[in-house]
Amino acid sequence: MTSQGLPEGWRTAACPRCGRAFECGVGADRAAPCFCVSHALSEARLAELRAKWSDCLCAACLATLAADPGLPA
């Protein structure tokens, strides 16, 4: 556990799209993967997100963007 009570590899982050605080596990052990791996995003959409933001997005923003591929990032 981290000093914030999160599993190893997890961190508290702020979504660069909406500003919401969330727990990011992208660096965590893959036995307990981050929520982001459950969202189906095309390679083009992932490239768009990486070009626009340098940090992870929250689950709500990822769900919204995955549900509507035409929605601007």
C-alpha positions in Angstrom: 0.0 0.0 0.0 1.1 3.5 -0.7 1.1 6.3 1.9 -2.3 7.3 0.6 -3.7 3.9 1.3 -3.7 2.9 -2.4 -2.4 -0.4 -3.8 1.2 -0.3 -5.1 1.5 1.4 -8.5 -1.8 3.4 -8.0 -1.9 7.2 -7.6 -4.4 9.9 -7.0 -4.8 12.0 -10.2 -7.0 14.8 -11.5 -8.6 14.2 -14.9 -7.3 16.8 -17.4 -10.6 16.7 -19.3 -13.1 17.4 -16.4 -10.9 18.1 -13.4 -12.4 15.2 -11.3 -10.1 13.5 -8.8 -9.7 9.7 -9.3 -7.4 6.8 -8.5 -5.2 5.8 -11.4 -3.7 2.3 -11.6 -2.0 2.5 -14.9 1.3 1.7 -13.3 -0.1 -1.1 -11.1 0.5 -4.8 -11.2 -1.5 -6.2 -14.1 -3.1 -8.8 -11.8 -5.3 -5.9 -10.7 -5.4 -3.7 -13.7 -6.6 -0.1 -13.9 -10.2 0.6 -14.9 -8.9 2.2 -18.1 -8.2 -1.2 -19.7 -12.0 -2.0 -19.7 -12.8 0.8 -22.1 -12.7 -0.1 -25.8 -11.1 2.8 -27.7 -9.8 2.6 -31.2 -6.1 3.2 -32.0 -7.1 6.5 -33.6 -9.1 7.6 -30.6 -6.2 6.7 -28.3 -3.8 8.7 -30.4 -6.1 11.7 -30.3 -6.3 11.5 -26.5 -2.5 11.1 -26.1 -2.0 14.1 -28.4 -4.4 16.3 -26.4 -3.6 15.2 -22.8 -0.4 14.0 -21.2 -2.1 12.3 -18.2 -4.8 9.7 -17.7 -8.5 10.5 -17.9 -11.1 9.5 -15.3 -13.5 6.5 -15.8 -16.4 8.8 -16.6 -14.6 10.7 -19.3 -13.2 7.5 -20.8 -16.7 5.9 -20.8 -18.2 9.0 -22.5 -15.5 9.1 -25.2 -15.7 5.3 -25.8 -19.5 5.4 -26.1 -19.4 8.3 -28.7 -16.4 8.0 -31.0 -17.5 11.2 -32.8 -17.5 13.3 -29.7 -14.5 15.7 -29.6 -11.9 14.8 -27.1 
